Amino acid sequence: MADPLPRAVTRLIDELARLPTIGPKTAQRLAFFLLRASSSQAQTLGRAVASLHDGIVTCGQCRNYADAEPCTICADGERNAALLCVVEDPLDLAAIENSGGFAGRYHVLHGAISPLEGIGPDDLTIDLLLERVARGAVGEVIVATNATIEGDATAMEIGQRLRGQPVRVTRLARGLATGGDIEYVDAATIAQALEGRREL
Amino acid sequence: MADPLPRAVTRLIDELARLPTIGPKTAQRLAFFLLRASSSQAQTLGRAVASLHDGIVTCGQCRNYADAEPCTICADGERNAALLCVVEDPLDLAAIENSGGFAGRYHVLHGAISPLEGIGPDDLTIDLLLERVARGAVGEVIVATNATIEGDATAMEIGQRLRGQPVRVTRLARGLATGGDIEYVDAATIAQALEGRREL
């Protein structure tokens, strides 16, 4: 039985289905959307994908992906070099940056400790973080790993490795999310919100 | 505030978020997956997208997308030219073809009548279907539009337009899906399964 779809369509469906969150049906929908779209629209997207790696570097200081070395945040002399915020990945960094609530610098771990996935401390950029702290300019390390088992394990590891260093090590507060209705909040979060309660 | 992500990443996230079923969060996940993948993997996908339209033609007979004109199905002399299966789109054709249960030819409407979306009979390839039937080689038109309001409206329109032609017009059976548990089947399907009941 011959394939009833053109070769280029079948090839694209196969390639798309390899991506995370994209199943075979979504891959088909996307391929036909692009086929019905103009050729130039497909070319624009295709070039954005194909040239993604061109010119992207990893910043030697914070290890974030960047257009140049050092990245714009590390190169910004206005930012507080004594405050170092440690995140799991660049999207966490972007979320904190977009909150507008932080004017220090960052360190990107590129993952979190996860024995199940075979990711240990040595697979992250913890050694580089220790080197940065050892250079002496950092006064506080804010560990902003995710509020997950992996994020907690990573935070504990960083806390242990920094013990004895003349640096304050903190973690993001746990509690109710803004707009959260207590009725629908999970028990672990309520317990942490109670434990971390503050004077009115 | 400077964009904390490299320009190429931001551009790709914007392009991906324009696709159907892909929200901003999925676009971010996909972009970072491709950034962590090898450059050649991103290039392979990018080229498959960019070159999608190259060399794809619309078959002059069945209106399916194809590598050549006529398509392999229309060019196949072994297939029964007297049986014509009318489908909404190429993925429906592929599903019927992959079922292995049909050895005739196809006609692709490229959509279904939908007043809500502003799609009328003239936006489909119904005129071309009538021309094919008028040429006289077709003995039966099997309308295989979806079992939806739009598919039903399209089937009715085709039935009316073919009235008086020396051709049998049929529709796919409605009833229980194979493996279906009657307990969980919707009322409309059960009613249609009863109505279409057959001798054991």
Interface residues (C-beta under 8 A of the other chain):
Chain A: M1 A2 P4 L5 P6 R7 A8 V9 R11 L12 E15 L16 L19 P20 T21 I22 T26 Q28 R29 L30 A31 F32 F33 L34 L35 S39 A42 Q43 T44 L45 G46 R47 A48 V49 A50 S51 L52 H53 D54 G55 I56 N64 Y65 A66 D67 T72 I73 D76 D89 P90 L91 L93 A94 E97 N98 G100
Chain B: M1 A2 P4 L5 P6 R7 A8 V9 R11 L12 E15 L16 L19 P20 T21 I22 T26 Q28 R29 L30 A31 F32 F33 L34 L35 S39 A42 Q43 T44 L45 G46 R47 A48 V49 A50 S51 L52 H53 D54 G55 I56 N64 Y65 A66 D67 T72 I73 D76 D89 P90 L91 L93 A94 E97 N98 G100
